[in-house]
Amino acid sequence: MTTGVAAYQQNSIDTASPLRLVVMLYDGLLASLDKVDQSLAQTPQDIEVSHHELLRSQAIIEELMSSLNADAGQVARSLAALYEFSHRQLVEANLLKQFGPAQPVRTIFGDLREAWDMIATQYHEQ
């Protein structure tokens, strides 16, 4: 059954539009940050889970940074700055083993995810 789920997930990625892929990356980032928040709120903290999920979150942001199109001008520059800030915050959260530095990232990407989802939906409808 796991093989079927993996095949379905891979097919979803393979057939997604570039805009939908961005939304999927944001979804993955938000899910990881939720796991970090939960693992660090536990007593005792689950440091292994938080470390793994923060590294995963950093990798997602690195993927988003590498996918930026510099020809997009100011939008790309603004997103790059936001991604760099977010990456630094996640590194700090991992070093401190505290969710505090990651909280602004969670908020920002929650808002960005909604915006990208609207754009992807409108683009698909056209």
TIVEXFI-669753 format. One record per atom (N, C-alpha, C): x negated, y, z negated; residue number from 1; residue in three letters. Coordinates in steps of 0.001 Angstrom, whole numbers, m for minus. Example, Ala and Ser with C-alpha at 12.3 -4.5 7.8 and 13.67 -1.06 7.14 Angstrom:
residues 2
+---------+---------+---------+-----+-----+
:       x :       y :       z :   n : res :
+---------+---------+---------+-----+-----+
:  m13190 :   m5690 :   m7800 :   1 : Ala :
:  m12300 :   m4500 :   m7800 :   1 : Ala :
:  m13200 :   m3300 :   m7800 :   1 : Ala :
:  m12850 :   m2250 :   m7080 :   2 : Ser :
:  m13670 :   m1060 :   m7140 :   2 : Ser :
:  m12900 :      30 :   m7870 :   2 : Ser :
+---------+---------+---------+-----+-----+
end
This chain:
residues 126
+---------+---------+---------+-----+-----+
:       x :       y :       z :   n : res :
+---------+---------+---------+-----+-----+
:    m820 :   m1193 :       0 :   1 : Met :
:       0 :       0 :       0 :   1 : Met :
:    m863 :    1256 :       0 :   1 : Met :
:   m1974 :    1236 :    m705 :   2 : Thr :
:   m2870 :    2375 :    m733 :   2 : Thr :
:   m3389 :    2693 :     665 :   2 : Thr :
:   m3637 :    1674 :    1459 :   3 : Thr :
:   m4117 :    1884 :    2823 :   3 : Thr :
:   m3076 :    2628 :    3644 :   3 : Thr :
:   m1801 :    2309 :    3451 :   4 : Gly :
:    m727 :    2994 :    4159 :   4 : Gly :
:    m627 :    4458 :    3776 :   4 : Gly :
:    m774 :    4740 :    2503 :   5 : Val :
:    m742 :    6124 :    2024 :   5 : Val :
:   m1924 :    6899 :    2599 :   5 : Val :
:   m3092 :    6297 :    2574 :   6 : Ala :
:   m4285 :    6954 :    3117 :   6 : Ala :
:   m4121 :    7221 :    4608 :   6 : Ala :
:   m3554 :    6259 :    5338 :   7 : Ala :
:   m3336 :    6438 :    6779 :   7 : Ala :
:   m2338 :    7564 :    7025 :   7 : Ala :
:   m1293 :    7627 :    6218 :   8 : Tyr :
:    m299 :    8699 :    6358 :   8 : Tyr :
:    m935 :   10058 :    6087 :   8 : Tyr :
:   m1733 :   10131 :    5029 :   9 : Gln :
:   m2395 :   11392 :    4699 :   9 : Gln :
:   m3356 :   11810 :    5803 :   9 : Gln :
:   m4112 :   10863 :    6332 :  10 : Gln :
:   m5056 :   11176 :    7407 :  10 : Gln :
:   m4308 :   11643 :    8645 :  10 : Gln :
:   m3188 :   11006 :    8959 :  11 : Asn :
:   m2381 :   11406 :   10107 :  11 : Asn :
:   m1828 :   12820 :    9921 :  11 : Asn :
:   m1432 :   13146 :    8686 :  12 : Ser :
:    m942 :   14495 :    8398 :  12 : Ser :
:   m2018 :   15540 :    8668 :  12 : Ser :
:   m3244 :   15207 :    8314 :  13 : Ile :
:   m4358 :   16132 :    8545 :  13 : Ile :
:   m4673 :   16231 :   10038 :  13 : Ile :
:   m4719 :   15074 :   10691 :  14 : Asp :
:   m5079 :   15037 :   12109 :  14 : Asp :
:   m4094 :   15786 :   12990 :  14 : Asp :
:   m2831 :   15828 :   12593 :  15 : Thr :
:   m1796 :   16445 :   13430 :  15 : Thr :
:   m1409 :   17848 :   12979 :  15 : Thr :
:   m2003 :   18344 :   11919 :  16 : Ala :
:   m1657 :   19659 :   11389 :  16 : Ala :
:   m2264 :   20769 :   12236 :  16 : Ala :
:   m1542 :   21879 :   12325 :  17 : Ser :
:   m2058 :   23068 :   13000 :  17 : Ser :
:   m3146 :   23686 :   12115 :  17 : Ser :
:   m4004 :   24531 :   12695 :  18 : Pro :
:   m5028 :   25199 :   11876 :  18 : Pro :
:   m4429 :   25991 :   10705 :  18 : Pro :
:   m3286 :   26628 :   10917 :  19 : Leu :
:   m2648 :   27372 :    9833 :  19 : Leu :
:   m2167 :   26430 :    8737 :  19 : Leu :
:   m1589 :   25310 :    9130 :  20 : Arg :
:   m1095 :   24334 :    8161 :  20 : Arg :
:   m2270 :   23709 :    7399 :  20 : Arg :
:   m3421 :   23535 :    8066 :  21 : Leu :
:   m4602 :   23005 :    7380 :  21 : Leu :
:   m5057 :   23936 :    6255 :  21 : Leu :
:   m4975 :   25233 :    6487 :  22 : Val :
:   m5335 :   26197 :    5444 :  22 : Val :
:   m4394 :   26022 :    4259 :  22 : Val :
:   m3103 :   25891 :    4528 :  23 : Val :
:   m2131 :   25680 :    3452 :  23 : Val :
:   m2447 :   24387 :    2702 :  23 : Val :
:   m2811 :   23346 :    3427 :  24 : Met :
:   m3151 :   22068 :    2791 :  24 : Met :
:   m4394 :   22212 :    1905 :  24 : Met :
:   m5382 :   22982 :    2344 :  25 : Leu :
:   m6564 :   23227 :    1518 :  25 : Leu :
:   m6185 :   24003 :     254 :  25 : Leu :
:   m5334 :   25000 :     403 :  26 : Tyr :
:   m4872 :   25755 :    m762 :  26 : Tyr :
:   m4119 :   24840 :   m1719 :  26 : Tyr :
:   m3282 :   23955 :   m1183 :  27 : Asp :
:   m2554 :   23002 :   m2032 :  27 : Asp :
:   m3523 :   22125 :   m2817 :  27 : Asp :
:   m4561 :   21640 :   m2147 :  28 : Gly :
:   m5558 :   20815 :   m2822 :  28 : Gly :
:   m6285 :   21574 :   m3909 :  28 : Gly :
:   m6622 :   22822 :   m3626 :  29 : Leu :
:   m7305 :   23655 :   m4605 :  29 : Leu :
:   m6418 :   23879 :   m5828 :  29 : Leu :
:   m5159 :   24219 :   m5587 :  30 : Leu :
:   m4241 :   24473 :   m6700 :  30 : Leu :
:   m4010 :   23220 :   m7535 :  30 : Leu :
:   m3897 :   22072 :   m6883 :  31 : Ala :
:   m3722 :   20813 :   m7619 :  31 : Ala :
:   m4950 :   20528 :   m8483 :  31 : Ala :
:   m6134 :   20751 :   m7946 :  32 : Ser :
:   m7363 :   20541 :   m8722 :  32 : Ser :
:   m7429 :   21483 :   m9912 :  32 : Ser :
:   m7073 :   22741 :   m9695 :  33 : Leu :
:   m7117 :   23700 :  m10794 :  33 : Leu :
:   m6106 :   23353 :  m11873 :  33 : Leu :
:   m4950 :   22833 :  m11498 :  34 : Asp :
:   m3975 :   22387 :  m12495 :  34 : Asp :
:   m4549 :   21245 :  m13334 :  34 : Asp :
:   m5272 :   20324 :  m12685 :  35 : Lys :
:   m5906 :   19217 :  m13415 :  35 : Lys :
:   m6987 :   19737 :  m14360 :  35 : Lys :
:   m7726 :   20740 :  m13910 :  36 : Val :
:   m8756 :   21337 :  m14768 :  36 : Val :
:   m8111 :   21943 :  m16004 :  36 : Val :
:   m7067 :   22714 :  m15794 :  37 : Asp :
:   m6369 :   23363 :  m16902 :  37 : Asp :
:   m5880 :   22322 :  m17906 :  37 : Asp :
:   m5271 :   21257 :  m17408 :  38 : Gln :
:   m4763 :   20198 :  m18291 :  38 : Gln :
:   m5902 :   19489 :  m19027 :  38 : Gln :
:   m6976 :   19182 :  m18315 :  39 : Ser :
:   m8067 :   18431 :  m18946 :  39 : Ser :
:   m8797 :   19256 :  m20002 :  39 : Ser :
:   m8885 :   20565 :  m19798 :  40 : Leu :
:   m9567 :   21406 :  m20777 :  40 : Leu :
:   m8657 :   21787 :  m21946 :  40 : Leu :
:   m7347 :   21646 :  m21767 :  41 : Ala :
:   m6404 :   21945 :  m22843 :  41 : Ala :
:   m6247 :   20767 :  m23800 :  41 : Ala :
:   m6694 :   19599 :  m23387 :  42 : Gln :
:   m6590 :   18408 :  m24233 :  42 : Gln :
:   m7539 :   18504 :  m25419 :  42 : Gln :
:   m7189 :   17773 :  m26456 :  43 : Thr :
:   m8088 :   17643 :  m27600 :  43 : Thr :
:   m8345 :   16167 :  m27812 :  43 : Thr :
:   m9535 :   15668 :  m27598 :  44 : Pro :
:  m10701 :   16403 :  m27103 :  44 : Pro :
:  m10579 :   16670 :  m25599 :  44 : Pro :
:  m11328 :   17648 :  m25154 :  45 : Gln :
:  m11318 :   17992 :  m23737 :  45 : Gln :
:  m11853 :   16832 :  m22903 :  45 : Gln :
:  m11273 :   16663 :  m21715 :  46 : Asp :
:  m11772 :   15650 :  m20784 :  46 : Asp :
:  m12752 :   16348 :  m19843 :  46 : Asp :
:  m13991 :   16453 :  m20274 :  47 : Ile :
:  m15028 :   17189 :  m19559 :  47 : Ile :
:  m15318 :   16554 :  m18204 :  47 : Ile :
:  m15281 :   15229 :  m18140 :  48 : Glu :
:  m15582 :   14551 :  m16881 :  48 : Glu :
:  m14567 :   14918 :  m15802 :  48 : Glu :
:  m13290 :   14912 :  m16151 :  49 : Val :
:  m12248 :   15273 :  m15184 :  49 : Val :
:  m12382 :   16740 :  m14792 :  49 : Val :
:  m12573 :   17613 :  m15766 :  50 : Ser :
:  m12670 :   19042 :  m15440 :  50 : Ser :
:  m13873 :   19309 :  m14543 :  50 : Ser :
:  m14996 :   18669 :  m14828 :  51 : His :
:  m16192 :   18843 :  m14005 :  51 : His :
:  m15928 :   18372 :  m12569 :  51 : His :
:  m15364 :   17179 :  m12425 :  52 : His :
:  m15070 :   16631 :  m11099 :  52 : His :
:  m14111 :   17542 :  m10323 :  52 : His :
:  m13061 :   17993 :  m10966 :  53 : Glu :
:  m12064 :   18821 :  m10284 :  53 : Glu :
:  m12593 :   20220 :   m9974 :  53 : Glu :
:  m13461 :   20755 :  m10821 :  54 : Leu :
:  m14065 :   22054 :  m10509 :  54 : Leu :
:  m15024 :   21937 :   m9330 :  54 : Leu :
:  m15777 :   20843 :   m9271 :  55 : Leu :
:  m16636 :   20623 :   m8100 :  55 : Leu :
:  m15788 :   20468 :   m6836 :  55 : Leu :
:  m14691 :   19764 :   m6949 :  56 : Arg :
:  m13777 :   19599 :   m5807 :  56 : Arg :
:  m13222 :   20963 :   m5379 :  56 : Arg :
:  m12838 :   21771 :   m6339 :  57 : Ser :
:  m12320 :   23113 :   m6043 :  57 : Ser :
:  m13373 :   23971 :   m5351 :  57 : Ser :
:  m14605 :   23890 :   m5830 :  58 : Gln :
:  m15690 :   24636 :   m5200 :  58 : Gln :
:  m15904 :   24175 :   m3761 :  58 : Gln :
:  m15834 :   22873 :   m3538 :  59 : Ala :
:  m16012 :   22337 :   m2176 :  59 : Ala :
:  m14894 :   22811 :   m1251 :  59 : Ala :
:  m13687 :   22901 :   m1765 :  60 : Ile :
:  m12571 :   23399 :    m945 :  60 : Ile :
:  m12816 :   24853 :    m564 :  60 : Ile :
:  m13257 :   25642 :   m1514 :  61 : Ile :
:  m13531 :   27055 :   m1209 :  61 : Ile :
:  m14688 :   27160 :    m214 :  61 : Ile :
:  m15695 :   26321 :    m354 :  62 : Glu :
:  m16794 :   26326 :     617 :  62 : Glu :
:  m16276 :   25977 :    2016 :  62 : Glu :
:  m15348 :   25048 :    2105 :  63 : Glu :
:  m14739 :   24696 :    3397 :  63 : Glu :
:  m13962 :   25884 :    3958 :  63 : Glu :
:  m13223 :   26553 :    3114 :  64 : Leu :
:  m12479 :   27737 :    3562 :  64 : Leu :
:  m13440 :   28820 :    4055 :  64 : Leu :
:  m14547 :   29021 :    3337 :  65 : Met :
:  m15531 :   30031 :    3752 :  65 : Met :
:  m16133 :   29672 :    5103 :  65 : Met :
:  m16443 :   28409 :    5294 :  66 : Ser :
:  m17076 :   28003 :    6554 :  66 : Ser :
:  m16119 :   28050 :    7734 :  66 : Ser :
:  m14829 :   28057 :    7450 :  67 : Ser :
:  m13854 :   28073 :    8542 :  67 : Ser :
:  m13417 :   29476 :    8950 :  67 : Ser :
:  m13918 :   30487 :    8245 :  68 : Leu :
:  m13538 :   31859 :    8594 :  68 : Leu :
:  m14080 :   32233 :    9972 :  68 : Leu :
:  m13266 :   32953 :   10697 :  69 : Asn :
:  m13646 :   33445 :   12021 :  69 : Asn :
:  m14102 :   34895 :   11861 :  69 : Asn :
:  m15394 :   35126 :   12002 :  70 : Ala :
:  m15946 :   36472 :   11822 :  70 : Ala :
:  m15346 :   37472 :   12801 :  70 : Ala :
:  m14843 :   36994 :   13931 :  71 : Asp :
:  m14232 :   37890 :   14915 :  71 : Asp :
:  m12897 :   38455 :   14438 :  71 : Asp :
:  m12375 :   37941 :   13334 :  72 : Ala :
:  m11097 :   38425 :   12807 :  72 : Ala :
:  m11242 :   39766 :   12097 :  72 : Ala :
:  m12456 :   40266 :   11998 :  73 : Gly :
:  m12688 :   41603 :   11461 :  73 : Gly :
:  m12480 :   41712 :    9966 :  73 : Gly :
:  m11767 :   42759 :    9566 :  74 : Gln :
:  m11594 :   43091 :    8155 :  74 : Gln :
:  m10894 :   41983 :    7380 :  74 : Gln :
:   m9961 :   41298 :    7991 :  75 : Val :
:   m9262 :   40206 :    7303 :  75 : Val :
:  m10272 :   39128 :    6905 :  75 : Val :
:  m11137 :   38749 :    7828 :  76 : Ala :
:  m12143 :   37720 :    7542 :  76 : Ala :
:  m13119 :   38206 :    6469 :  76 : Ala :
:  m13519 :   39459 :    6535 :  77 : Arg :
:  m14445 :   39994 :    5525 :  77 : Arg :
:  m13790 :   40015 :    4144 :  77 : Arg :
:  m12536 :   40389 :    4087 :  78 : Ser :
:  m11816 :   40424 :    2807 :  78 : Ser :
:  m11650 :   39021 :    2234 :  78 : Ser :
:  m11288 :   38081 :    3085 :  79 : Leu :
:  m11159 :   36700 :    2616 :  79 : Leu :
:  m12504 :   36150 :    2167 :  79 : Leu :
:  m13567 :   36469 :    2891 :  80 : Ala :
:  m14900 :   36004 :    2510 :  80 : Ala :
:  m15268 :   36520 :    1122 :  80 : Ala :
:  m14998 :   37784 :     865 :  81 : Ala :
:  m15301 :   38359 :    m448 :  81 : Ala :
:  m14462 :   37684 :   m1540 :  81 : Ala :
:  m13219 :   37425 :   m1239 :  82 : Leu :
:  m12340 :   36762 :   m2185 :  82 : Leu :
:  m12800 :   35330 :   m2454 :  82 : Leu :
:  m13189 :   34637 :   m1410 :  83 : Tyr :
:  m13684 :   33262 :   m1567 :  83 : Tyr :
:  m14977 :   33238 :   m2373 :  83 : Tyr :
:  m15873 :   34185 :   m2128 :  84 : Glu :
:  m17131 :   34247 :   m2879 :  84 : Glu :
:  m16874 :   34514 :   m4361 :  84 : Glu :
:  m15984 :   35466 :   m4632 :  85 : Phe :
:  m15604 :   35752 :   m6017 :  85 : Phe :
:  m15044 :   34502 :   m6679 :  85 : Phe :
:  m14141 :   33830 :   m5994 :  86 : Ser :
:  m13493 :   32639 :   m6538 :  86 : Ser :
:  m14506 :   31533 :   m6813 :  86 : Ser :
:  m15431 :   31363 :   m5902 :  87 : His :
:  m16456 :   30332 :   m6080 :  87 : His :
:  m17284 :   30618 :   m7334 :  87 : His :
:  m17672 :   31871 :   m7507 :  88 : Arg :
:  m18448 :   32255 :   m8698 :  88 : Arg :
:  m17657 :   31989 :   m9981 :  88 : Arg :
:  m16365 :   32289 :   m9951 :  89 : Gln :
:  m15519 :   32071 :  m11121 :  89 : Gln :
:  m15432 :   30587 :  m11474 :  89 : Gln :
:  m15352 :   29746 :  m10452 :  90 : Leu :
:  m15259 :   28306 :  m10695 :  90 : Leu :
:  m16567 :   27748 :  m11239 :  90 : Leu :
:  m17681 :   28264 :  m10744 :  91 : Val :
:  m18979 :   27847 :  m11277 :  91 : Val :
:  m19068 :   28245 :  m12754 :  91 : Val :
:  m18637 :   29453 :  m13065 :  92 : Glu :
:  m18666 :   29917 :  m14456 :  92 : Glu :
:  m17759 :   29058 :  m15339 :  92 : Glu :
:  m16575 :   28738 :  m14847 :  93 : Ala :
:  m15653 :   27888 :  m15610 :  93 : Ala :
:  m16292 :   26539 :  m15903 :  93 : Ala :
:  m17003 :   26004 :  m14928 :  94 : Asn :
:  m17652 :   24713 :  m15103 :  94 : Asn :
:  m18803 :   24806 :  m16105 :  94 : Asn :
:  m19561 :   25869 :  m16047 :  95 : Leu :
:  m20672 :   26046 :  m16992 :  95 : Leu :
:  m20169 :   26212 :  m18423 :  95 : Leu :
:  m19095 :   26985 :  m18578 :  96 : Leu :
:  m18566 :   27270 :  m19913 :  96 : Leu :
:  m17613 :   26191 :  m20426 :  96 : Leu :
:  m17136 :   25350 :  m19506 :  97 : Lys :
:  m16117 :   24345 :  m19840 :  97 : Lys :
:  m14888 :   25021 :  m20442 :  97 : Lys :
:  m14490 :   26118 :  m19772 :  98 : Gln :
:  m13308 :   26881 :  m20163 :  98 : Gln :
:  m12515 :   27210 :  m18909 :  98 : Gln :
:  m11185 :   27210 :  m19033 :  99 : Phe :
:  m10363 :   27500 :  m17869 :  99 : Phe :
:  m10266 :   29001 :  m17595 :  99 : Phe :
:  m10561 :   29821 :  m18577 : 100 : Gly :
:  m10415 :   31273 :  m18441 : 100 : Gly :
:  m10956 :   31860 :  m17146 : 100 : Gly :
:  m12212 :   31586 :  m16788 : 101 : Pro :
:  m12737 :   32153 :  m15538 : 101 : Pro :
:  m12013 :   31649 :  m14283 : 101 : Pro :
:  m11377 :   30485 :  m14366 : 102 : Ala :
:  m10667 :   29933 :  m13197 : 102 : Ala :
:   m9242 :   30456 :  m13083 : 102 : Ala :
:   m8722 :   31052 :  m14161 : 103 : Gln :
:   m7327 :   31516 :  m14145 : 103 : Gln :
:   m7049 :   32525 :  m13033 : 103 : Gln :
:   m7913 :   33543 :  m12823 : 104 : Pro :
:   m7630 :   34474 :  m11729 : 104 : Pro :
:   m7631 :   33776 :  m10364 : 104 : Pro :
:   m8469 :   32763 :  m10217 : 105 : Val :
:   m8519 :   32010 :   m8957 : 105 : Val :
:   m7189 :   31305 :   m8748 : 105 : Val :
:   m6657 :   30702 :   m9805 : 106 : Arg :
:   m5360 :   30011 :   m9720 : 106 : Arg :
:   m4272 :   30989 :   m9290 : 106 : Arg :
:   m4268 :   32167 :   m9872 : 107 : Thr :
:   m3260 :   33181 :   m9557 : 107 : Thr :
:   m3402 :   33670 :   m8117 : 107 : Thr :
:   m4611 :   34008 :   m7728 : 108 : Ile :
:   m4866 :   34528 :   m6380 : 108 : Ile :
:   m4474 :   33506 :   m5325 : 108 : Ile :
:   m4910 :   32269 :   m5505 : 109 : Phe :
:   m4642 :   31263 :   m4488 : 109 : Phe :
:   m3193 :   30811 :   m4484 : 109 : Phe :
:   m2508 :   30950 :   m5599 : 110 : Gly :
:   m1065 :   30698 :   m5609 : 110 : Gly :
:    m349 :   31693 :   m4702 : 110 : Gly :
:    m737 :   32959 :   m4824 : 111 : Asp :
:    m144 :   34000 :   m3969 : 111 : Asp :
:    m546 :   33823 :   m2506 : 111 : Asp :
:   m1825 :   33547 :   m2275 : 112 : Leu :
:   m2300 :   33356 :    m901 : 112 : Leu :
:   m1636 :   32151 :    m242 : 112 : Leu :
:   m1426 :   31109 :   m1006 : 113 : Arg :
:    m793 :   29908 :    m461 : 113 : Arg :
:     611 :   30234 :      63 : 113 : Arg :
:    1350 :   31012 :    m701 : 114 : Glu :
:    2705 :   31395 :    m271 : 114 : Glu :
:    2646 :   32216 :    1024 : 114 : Glu :
:    1704 :   33133 :    1108 : 115 : Ala :
:    1573 :   33969 :    2305 : 115 : Ala :
:    1198 :   33123 :    3527 : 115 : Ala :
:     201 :   32245 :    3366 : 116 : Trp :
:    m215 :   31389 :    4481 : 116 : Trp :
:     898 :   30438 :    4888 : 116 : Trp :
:    1673 :   29952 :    3929 : 117 : Asp :
:    2777 :   29061 :    4252 : 117 : Asp :
:    3822 :   29790 :    5088 : 117 : Asp :
:    4118 :   31040 :    4729 : 118 : Met :
:    5071 :   31829 :    5525 : 118 : Met :
:    4554 :   32045 :    6940 : 118 : Met :
:    3280 :   32369 :    7062 : 119 : Ile :
:    2684 :   32590 :    8382 : 119 : Ile :
:    2740 :   31312 :    9202 : 119 : Ile :
:    2364 :   30192 :    8592 : 120 : Ala :
:    2369 :   28908 :    9302 : 120 : Ala :
:    3775 :   28530 :    9739 : 120 : Ala :
:    4748 :   28781 :    8888 : 121 : Thr :
:    6147 :   28459 :    9225 : 121 : Thr :
:    6640 :   29344 :   10365 : 121 : Thr :
:    6366 :   30635 :   10291 : 122 : Gln :
:    6798 :   31557 :   11346 : 122 : Gln :
:    6117 :   31218 :   12676 : 122 : Gln :
:    4846 :   30880 :   12626 : 123 : Tyr :
:    4117 :   30524 :   13836 : 123 : Tyr :
:    4691 :   29258 :   14451 : 123 : Tyr :
:    5029 :   28288 :   13622 : 124 : His :
:    5582 :   27017 :   14099 : 124 : His :
:    6940 :   27226 :   14730 : 124 : His :
:    7734 :   28180 :   14205 : 125 : Glu :
:    9079 :   28429 :   14725 : 125 : Glu :
:    9053 :   29127 :   16077 : 125 : Glu :
:    7964 :   29787 :   16397 : 126 : Gln :
:    7893 :   30529 :   17668 : 126 : Gln :
:    7603 :   29655 :   18836 : 126 : Gln :
+---------+---------+---------+-----+-----+
end
